[in-house]
Amino acid sequence: MTARATPPSPPAAPSIAPADLPVLNISSYRFVPLDDLPELRDRLHAAAQALDLKGTVLLAEEGINLFLAGPPEAVNGWLAQLRADPRFADQPAKESWSAEQPFKRLKVKIKAEIVRMNMPTLRPATARPPAVSPRTLARWLDAGHDDEGRPVVMLDTRNGFEVDAGAFERAIDWRLHKFGDFPAALAAHRDSLLDKTVVSYCTGGIRCEKASLVMQDLGLPHSYQLEGGILKYFEETEGAPHWHGDCFVFDERELLAPTLLAAAPHAPD
């Protein structure tokens, strides 16, 4: 089994832009204690502004969450400056490409949480929950069970409208209106999950990492997060098996296909 509790993979080498898709889009997060938020905000904003990048960087005492886009040399230059800080030395970044800039402006903000769950006692930076790699998950789903023979269920931690754009086959969908609704929904359904291997998933990993900690706190013994989220699953599995539809993203592209390219808009029903 390759499910494990380990740090994310180290950053990959800088990518080369496809000829017809000159804009590099990155997303990344890390739960790490930060105690210099105003200075860090100003430094990261100045670096991104100087490189003419657009997107959003969220900072909180619990860590960083970012979505940025621009020419690849500019994006990789900003990442190099971020990684010069020892707290982000091996910061990974998920990549996709687009023909145009998908963000309208640059925002670097300090927030109470980098993803809001309204559980201030939850401390993701202190212990990363067990994660299952995309390839291992695909193998489990092919088999219909994990390596110990337990049935595998996929638990979507995203909002209902995101699920409507695409999801794993037979995934549990509690029609969440906001991520803060997840703990109560999980508590209400906990007993039905006790004898199963539960894999929480989200777009890029940040929500399902917090969700996995809540699952552990509620005594679900075989709970994991999907390492890197849906976007990493698209990147590391051939054809994104067991996935149907696209992935909703919070920029002007709105939908990414399993190829990690912008998807064609869905026709109305």
Secondary structure, 3 states (H helix, E strand, C coil): CCCECCCCCCCCCCCCCCCCCCEEEEEEEEECCCCCHHHHHHHHHHHHHHCCCEEEEEEECCEEEEEEEECHHHHHHHHHHHHCCHHHCCCCCEEEEECCCCCCCEEEEECCCCCCCCCCCCCHHHCCCCEECHHHHHHHHHHCECCCCCEEEEEECCEHHHHHHEEECCCECCCECCHHHHHHHHHHHHHHHCCCEEEEECCCCHHHHHHHHHHHHCCCCCEEEECCHHHHHHHHCCCCCCEEECEECCCCCCEECCCCCECCCCCCC
